[in-house]
Amino acid sequence: MKKIVPYLLVIILASCSSKKKIPDVSQINIDLKTLRFEKDFFSIDTNNIDAGLQTLYTRQGNFSKDFFYNILGIPPFPDSVAHDAKLFIASYKNIYDASIQPFKDFQPIENKVKEGLKFVHYYFPKYPLPNKLVTFIGPLNSYAGIITPDNAIAIGLQLYMGKNFPVYQSDEILNLYPAYVSRKFEPEYIPINCMKNIVDDLFASFQPKRTSTQLIEKMIDEGKKQYVLDAFLPNTPDTLKTGYTQEQLSNCYISEKTVWGYFLESDLLYQTDPTLISPYVNDGPKTSELGEGSPGNIGLFVGWQIVKKYMEKNDKITLQQLIAMPAKQIFDEARYKPH
């Protein structure tokens, strides 16, 4: 994909963002508080672990069980919890210590999440909004964020320590999270991933149970999610919402016609073979078939453009209706043809 010069980049981004119609949500009040589970957990005196755990249960409530049983995977027996919690504190104390300064003031992140929740409530007034953010330090091979049963969003800070965090540079962690993944381990991705959890929850509620097998269906389903995420975070840069670099996103717009032509000429749209589809719908450093400067998961961008085209023609369609709509119908009615 060809490179573009900076002044052209500015023009493209301005023209894309100027079309957004952003509703006024300033009067919507959001009740949200942040609970710092990791502070209470790592302050436990491991020489008096049983008493420390009882204090933790009292202060942190139900999330304590989620943390031990689901995130750490400890069997639900008191002796097991005490033993494994003590080991985890010793193993991850260095990561907790490193997290103190960058997350000393969590208010700016909480405010970003609140802003997103205002838009969630605007578009889905009956959706039960979370009223808590719970921060924790979990295993490096575990969750970056989850919605808990008691309607909180739990955020695993171990995967938001900054792309240059030394732990991420070890061979063991690079095998888990290559550089194209860990470059997104920045605090600014926390609000985006919180909203993505909610988007996934909404799709589970409103999208009929069906399996998309064709590449075009998979791309449009991802495009629908991206469109809803964009509605929830209209003031957040598209690079953060897509996970693309600035160069990759800019090249997608510049080469949009070329990319679409490639899918048509290669007869890929109706392919169902996972080995043929995966390069276009999975994350990666690039889409090898499209060359340097292209993002991995370029199918997200293509599906997003098709959904935007459809919604431009059908501006009375609600987000709930969009979620429920079959991908094939969106494709047929959008008549997508980039210029």
C-alpha positions as a printed NumPy array, in Angstrom:
array([[  0.   ,   0.   ,   0.   ],
       [  1.447,   3.343,  -0.946],
       [  2.625,   5.91 ,   1.539],
       [  0.969,   9.316,   1.731],
       [  2.337,  12.707,   2.606],
       [  1.331,  14.419,   5.878],
       [ -0.768,  17.214,   4.398],
       [ -2.899,  14.708,   2.497],
       [ -3.339,  12.731,   5.692],
       [ -4.805,  15.779,   7.434],
       [ -7.268,  16.346,   4.599],
       [ -8.425,  12.73 ,   4.65 ],
       [ -8.922,  12.58 ,   8.409],
       [-10.748,  15.886,   8.452],
       [-13.112,  14.828,   5.689],
       [-13.858,  11.51 ,   7.412],
       [-14.561,  13.006,  10.83 ],
       [-16.584,  16.001,   9.623],
       [-19.491,  13.766,   8.544],
       [-20.202,  12.517,  12.056],
       [-23.451,  13.574,  13.693],
       [-22.744,  13.471,  17.404],
       [-25.743,  13.668,  19.743],
       [-25.671,  15.869,  22.836],
       [-25.276,  13.611,  25.871],
       [-24.1  ,  16.283,  28.298],
       [-27.245,  16.007,  30.447],
       [-26.931,  12.257,  30.972],
       [-25.61 ,  11.434,  34.427],
       [-23.469,   8.346,  34.887],
       [-22.978,   6.716,  38.288],
       [-19.557,   5.094,  38.12 ],
       [-16.828,   4.565,  40.673],
       [-13.437,   2.899,  40.47 ],
       [-12.359,   0.221,  42.945],
       [ -8.62 ,  -0.467,  43.095],
       [ -8.591,  -4.184,  43.862],
       [ -4.866,  -4.525,  43.166],
       [ -4.006,  -2.05 ,  45.926],
       [ -5.881,  -4.035,  48.557],
       [ -4.633,  -7.365,  47.236],
       [ -0.931,  -6.507,  47.106],
       [ -1.05 ,  -4.809,  50.507],
       [ -1.891,  -8.153,  52.159],
       [  0.652,  -9.262,  54.736],
       [  1.639, -12.66 ,  53.36 ],
       [  2.818, -13.678,  56.836],
       [ -0.805, -13.387,  57.938],
       [ -2.486, -14.405,  54.684],
       [ -5.782, -15.706,  56.109],
       [ -6.584, -12.461,  57.932],
       [ -5.52 , -10.458,  54.9  ],
       [ -7.852, -12.412,  52.628],
       [-10.78 , -11.903,  54.993],
       [-10.163,  -8.149,  54.92 ],
       [ -9.978,  -8.302,  51.129],
       [-13.309, -10.131,  50.889],
       [-14.908,  -7.499,  53.116],
       [-13.546,  -4.546,  51.146],
       [-13.828,  -5.885,  47.591],
       [-16.906,  -8.105,  47.761],
       [-17.848, -10.417,  44.91 ],
       [-14.912,  -9.537,  42.673],
       [-12.583, -11.327,  45.067],
       [-14.192, -14.638,  44.104],
       [-14.099, -13.748,  40.404],
       [-10.422, -12.938,  40.75 ],
       [ -9.375, -16.085,  42.584],
       [-11.633, -18.633,  40.925],
       [-11.989, -17.32 ,  37.359],
       [ -8.949, -15.134,  36.683],
       [ -6.314, -16.972,  38.712],
       [ -8.086, -20.316,  38.303],
       [ -7.605, -21.343,  41.938],
       [ -9.805, -24.232,  43.185],
       [-12.484, -22.899,  45.578],
       [-10.923, -24.232,  48.762],
       [ -9.569, -21.928,  51.518],
       [ -6.169, -23.629,  51.708],
       [ -5.734, -23.466,  47.934],
       [ -6.673, -19.787,  47.803],
       [ -4.282, -18.871,  50.633],
       [ -1.4  , -20.857,  49.135],
       [ -1.825, -19.693,  45.52 ],
       [ -2.609, -16.078,  46.435],
       [  0.65 , -15.923,  48.402],
       [  2.582, -17.287,  45.408],
       [  0.915, -14.841,  43.014],
       [  1.716, -11.846,  45.231],
       [  5.373, -12.865,  45.295],
       [  5.504, -13.464,  41.523],
       [  3.713, -10.285,  40.424],
       [  4.837,  -7.787,  43.07 ],
       [  7.27 ,  -6.229,  40.567],
       [  4.459,  -5.573,  38.092],
       [  2.246,  -4.114,  40.801],
       [  5.055,  -1.818,  41.956],
       [  5.61 ,  -0.66 ,  38.366],
       [  1.871,   0.054,  37.969],
       [  1.624,   2.441,  40.909],
       [  2.954,   5.56 ,  39.208],
       [  1.279,   5.317,  35.766],
       [ -2.09 ,   4.533,  37.362],
       [ -1.754,   6.757,  40.419],
       [ -4.561,   8.981,  39.098],
       [ -7.195,   6.832,  37.401],
       [ -9.718,   9.68 ,  37.098],
       [ -8.921,  10.632,  33.466],
       [ -9.517,   7.038,  32.363],
       [-12.703,   6.826,  34.425],
       [-13.92 ,  10.052,  32.788],
       [-13.343,   8.592,  29.312],
       [-15.31 ,   5.491,  30.241],
       [-18.109,   7.673,  31.625],
       [-18.23 ,   9.57 ,  28.345],
       [-18.631,   6.298,  26.475],
       [-21.35 ,   5.123,  28.855],
       [-23.331,   8.29 ,  28.181],
       [-23.531,   7.346,  24.524],
       [-24.374,   3.738,  25.417],
       [-27.313,   5.02 ,  27.469],
       [-28.358,   7.419,  24.699],
       [-28.56 ,   4.665,  22.094],
       [-29.587,   1.792,  24.405],
       [-31.514,   3.367,  27.315],
       [-32.6  ,  -0.024,  28.695],
       [-29.11 ,  -1.482,  28.783],
       [-27.949,  -1.954,  32.428],
       [-24.859,   0.199,  32.649],
       [-21.961,  -0.924,  34.832],
       [-21.61 ,   1.161,  37.964],
       [-18.079,   0.083,  38.897],
       [-14.663,  -0.156,  37.31 ],
       [-12.494,  -2.663,  39.133],
       [ -8.766,  -2.558,  38.444],
       [ -6.61 ,  -5.594,  39.126],
       [ -3.246,  -7.152,  38.309],
       [ -3.732, -10.623,  36.854],
       [ -1.625, -13.193,  35.024],
       [  0.067, -11.912,  31.889],
       [ -1.619, -14.641,  29.871],
       [ -5.055, -13.696,  31.189],
       [ -7.698, -11.023,  30.735],
       [ -7.22 ,  -7.387,  29.78 ],
       [-10.835,  -6.672,  30.7  ],
       [-14.108,  -8.447,  31.466],
       [-17.689,  -7.659,  32.436],
       [-18.323,  -9.341,  35.777],
       [-21.592, -10.972,  36.899],
       [-22.352,  -8.065,  39.251],
       [-22.262,  -5.593,  36.355],
       [-18.815,  -4.136,  36.825],
       [-16.057,  -3.82 ,  34.255],
       [-12.82 ,  -5.358,  35.521],
       [ -9.578,  -4.082,  33.991],
       [ -6.361,  -6.095,  34.066],
       [ -3.658,  -3.438,  34.372],
       [ -0.895,  -5.977,  33.666],
       [ -1.733,  -5.568,  29.958],
       [ -1.754,  -1.747,  29.927],
       [  1.709,  -0.928,  31.238],
       [  2.92 ,   0.787,  28.062],
       [  4.376,  -0.81 ,  24.942],
       [  7.96 ,  -0.322,  26.185],
       [  7.383,  -2.008,  29.552],
       [ 10.47 ,  -4.245,  29.99 ],
       [  8.438,  -7.335,  30.907],
       [  6.789,  -7.257,  27.468],
       [ 10.204,  -7.488,  25.799],
       [ 11.095, -10.912,  27.209],
       [ 11.104, -13.859,  24.805],
       [  8.386, -15.606,  26.808],
       [  5.984, -12.666,  26.602],
       [  6.867, -11.887,  22.975],
       [  5.761, -15.412,  22.14 ],
       [  2.422, -14.625,  23.767],
       [  2.127, -11.045,  22.531],
       [  4.202, -10.073,  19.471],
       [  5.139,  -6.407,  19.126],
       [  2.121,  -5.669,  16.89 ],
       [ -0.07 ,  -6.756,  19.815],
       [  1.87 ,  -5.267,  22.746],
       [  2.096,  -1.841,  21.06 ],
       [ -1.586,  -1.567,  22.064],
       [ -0.806,  -2.261,  25.736],
       [ -1.128,   1.456,  26.474],
       [ -3.432,   3.023,  29.118],
       [ -5.28 ,   4.953,  26.388],
       [ -6.741,   1.678,  25.128],
       [ -8.561,   1.014,  28.419],
       [-11.718,   3.044,  27.589],
       [-11.822,   1.516,  24.092],
       [-11.61 ,  -2.021,  25.434],
       [-14.239,  -1.257,  28.08 ],
       [-16.62 ,  -0.17 ,  25.324],
       [-15.702,  -3.209,  23.225],
       [-16.828,  -5.412,  26.11 ],
       [-20.177,  -3.645,  26.088],
       [-20.449,  -3.889,  22.289],
       [-19.86 ,  -7.647,  22.5  ],
       [-22.492,  -7.883,  25.228],
       [-25.017,  -5.996,  23.084],
       [-24.325,  -8.204,  20.07 ],
       [-24.849, -11.294,  22.215],
       [-28.232,  -9.874,  23.246],
       [-29.569,  -8.469,  19.97 ],
       [-27.923, -10.412,  17.152],
       [-29.788, -13.615,  16.311],
       [-27.831, -16.784,  16.845],
       [-26.24 , -17.437,  13.476],
       [-22.853, -18.399,  12.187],
       [-21.208, -16.216,   9.568],
       [-19.07 , -18.387,   7.331],
       [-18.411, -16.296,   4.221],
       [-15.644, -13.725,   4.31 ],
       [-18.001, -10.89 ,   3.365],
       [-20.317, -11.798,   6.252],
       [-17.449, -11.91 ,   8.716],
       [-16.153,  -8.546,   7.516],
       [-19.562,  -6.901,   7.79 ],
       [-20.201,  -8.36 ,  11.249],
       [-16.897,  -6.84 ,  12.361],
       [-17.851,  -3.636,  10.576],
       [-21.108,  -3.494,  12.522],
       [-19.225,  -3.766,  15.793],
       [-16.837,  -1.038,  14.673],
       [-19.752,   1.224,  13.695],
       [-21.374,   0.798,  17.121],
       [-18.041,   1.361,  18.885],
       [-17.587,   4.535,  16.862],
       [-21.031,   5.714,  17.997],
       [-20.056,   5.149,  21.639],
       [-16.673,   6.89 ,  21.307],
       [-17.196,   9.529,  18.596],
       [-14.462,  11.809,  19.942],
       [-11.806,   9.095,  20.192],
       [ -9.242,   8.741,  17.376],
       [-10.075,   6.028,  14.862],
       [ -6.56 ,   4.643,  15.224],
       [ -7.338,   3.622,  18.801],
       [-10.756,   2.204,  17.919],
       [ -9.467,   0.134,  14.99 ],
       [ -6.125,  -0.738,  16.555],
       [ -4.367,   0.342,  13.347],
       [ -1.37 ,   2.635,  13.256],
       [ -1.897,   6.089,  11.752],
       [ -0.033,   5.046,   8.616],
       [ -2.092,   1.861,   8.251],
       [ -5.418,   3.661,   8.646],
       [ -4.426,   6.426,   6.252],
       [ -3.293,   3.884,   3.672],
       [ -6.608,   2.053,   4.006],
       [ -8.49 ,   5.2  ,   2.949],
       [ -6.01 ,   6.011,   0.191],
       [ -6.096,   2.457,  -1.176],
       [ -9.76 ,   1.671,  -0.442],
       [-10.649,   1.125,  -4.106],
       [ -7.544,  -1.001,  -4.672],
       [ -8.253,  -3.158,  -1.617],
       [-11.849,  -3.746,  -2.677],
       [-10.705,  -4.567,  -6.188],
       [ -8.301,  -7.132,  -4.764],
       [-11.118,  -8.931,  -2.931],
       [-13.259,  -8.959,  -6.078],
       [-10.512, -10.04 ,  -8.468],
       [ -9.298, -12.749,  -6.093],
       [-12.845, -14.1  ,  -5.733],
       [-12.579, -13.946,  -1.939],
       [-15.888, -12.468,  -0.782],
       [-17.835, -15.72 ,  -0.646],
       [-14.975, -17.93 ,   0.474],
       [-15.677, -20.03 ,   3.56 ],
       [-12.334, -21.83 ,   3.911],
       [-10.825, -20.591,   7.221],
       [ -7.285, -20.846,   5.873],
       [ -8.159, -18.468,   3.025],
       [-10.206, -16.113,   5.205],
       [ -7.994, -15.786,   8.276],
       [ -5.374, -13.384,   6.831],
       [ -8.087, -10.746,   6.401],
       [-10.015, -11.081,   9.681],
       [ -7.278, -11.821,  12.231],
       [ -4.836,  -9.421,  13.839],
       [ -1.313,  -9.292,  12.476],
       [  1.542,  -6.901,  11.709],
       [  0.153,  -6.487,   8.187],
       [ -1.954,  -8.231,   5.56 ],
       [  0.835,  -9.935,   3.627],
       [ -1.22 , -10.208,   0.448],
       [ -1.579,  -6.407,   0.363],
       [  1.994,  -5.505,   1.234],
       [  3.771,  -3.164,   3.618],
       [  1.707,  -0.374,   5.127],
       [ -1.46 ,  -2.477,   5.302],
       [ -2.908,  -3.479,   8.677],
       [ -3.666,  -6.954,   9.877],
       [ -7.411,  -7.587,  10.07 ],
       [ -8.058,  -5.314,   7.103],
       [-11.463,  -6.989,   6.824],
       [-12.569,  -4.848,   9.769],
       [-11.904,  -1.691,   7.75 ],
       [-13.699,  -3.011,   4.652],
       [-16.709,  -4.167,   6.659],
       [-16.831,  -0.836,   8.485],
       [-16.922,   1.097,   5.206],
       [-19.749,  -1.096,   3.886],
       [-21.757,  -0.57 ,   7.072],
       [-21.149,   3.195,   6.939],
       [-22.339,   3.224,   3.325],
       [-25.474,   1.33 ,   4.3  ],
       [-26.228,   3.632,   7.223],
       [-25.741,   6.739,   5.058],
       [-28.593,   5.436,   2.902],
       [-30.713,   4.294,   5.865],
       [-30.262,   6.923,   8.541],
       [-33.493,   5.943,  10.332],
       [-32.109,   2.52 ,  11.217],
       [-31.311,   2.284,  14.926],
       [-28.15 ,   0.673,  16.251],
       [-30.226,  -2.143,  17.706],
       [-31.758,  -2.804,  14.282],
       [-28.309,  -2.67 ,  12.701],
       [-26.96 ,  -5.255,  15.13 ],
       [-29.843,  -7.624,  14.365],
       [-29.665,  -7.178,  10.586],
       [-28.139, -10.003,   8.519],
       [-24.775,  -9.124,   7.018],
       [-25.943, -10.286,   3.582],
       [-28.804,  -7.764,   3.615],
       [-26.448,  -4.931,   4.524],
       [-24.079,  -5.912,   1.725],
       [-26.829,  -6.151,  -0.89 ],
       [-28.42 ,  -2.82 ,   0.036],
       [-25.22 ,  -0.817,   0.631],
       [-24.075,  -1.281,  -3.001],
       [-20.571,  -0.493,  -1.85 ],
       [-18.282,   0.685,  -4.612],
       [-15.372,   2.85 ,  -3.447],
       [-14.03 ,   5.449,  -5.869]])
